[in-house]
């Protein structure tokens, strides 16, 4: 059994490749993210028994991560 412990979070990405973050622009997301969560997900998809130990907030992002 693989147990990954750490953050599960929601990520937003700038949809343009110009690298400018300090001016208004278009963002894509939210996307489920967090290195331990991604690791556990990939391990499970490869057939390993895997689990994630993480906490999420009591909000829409937390609900989406649990789903």
C-alpha positions in Angstrom: 0.0 0.0 0.0 1.3 3.4 -1.0 0.2 6.2 1.4 0.8 9.8 0.2 0.4 12.5 2.9 0.4 16.1 2.0 -1.5 18.9 0.3 -4.4 18.6 -2.1 -5.2 21.9 -3.6 -6.9 23.7 -6.5 -4.7 25.3 -9.2 -5.3 28.1 -11.6 -3.1 28.7 -14.7 -2.7 31.7 -16.8 -4.1 30.8 -20.2 -1.6 32.9 -22.2 2.1 32.1 -22.6 3.3 35.6 -22.1 4.2 35.0 -18.4 2.6 38.3 -17.3 0.9 37.8 -13.9 0.5 41.3 -12.6 -2.1 42.6 -15.1 -5.7 41.4 -15.6 -6.0 38.5 -18.0 -7.6 35.2 -18.7 -7.0 32.3 -16.3 -8.0 28.6 -16.7 -9.0 26.3 -13.9 -9.6 25.3 -11.2 -7.7 22.0 -11.6 -7.1 19.5 -8.8 -3.4 19.6 -7.9 -0.8 19.1 -5.2 2.2 16.9 -5.6 1.1 14.2 -3.1 -2.4 14.0 -4.6 -1.1 13.7 -8.1 1.4 11.0 -7.0 -1.3 9.0 -5.3 -3.6 9.4 -8.3 -0.9 8.2 -10.8 0.1 5.3 -8.6 -3.5 4.1 -8.4 -4.0 4.4 -12.2 -0.9 2.2 -12.6 -2.6 -0.4 -10.5 -0.9 0.1 -7.1 -3.1 0.2 -4.0 -2.8 3.9 -3.0 -4.4 6.3 -0.5 -4.0 10.0 0.2 -4.0 11.6 3.6 -4.9 15.3 3.2 -7.3 17.9 4.6 -9.5 20.1 2.5 -11.6 23.2 3.3 -15.3 23.3 3.9 -16.0 25.1 0.6 -16.6 24.5 -3.1 -12.9 23.8 -3.8 -12.8 21.2 -1.0 -16.0 19.6 -2.2 -14.5 19.4 -5.7 -11.3 17.8 -4.4 -13.2 15.1 -2.5 -15.4 14.4 -5.5 
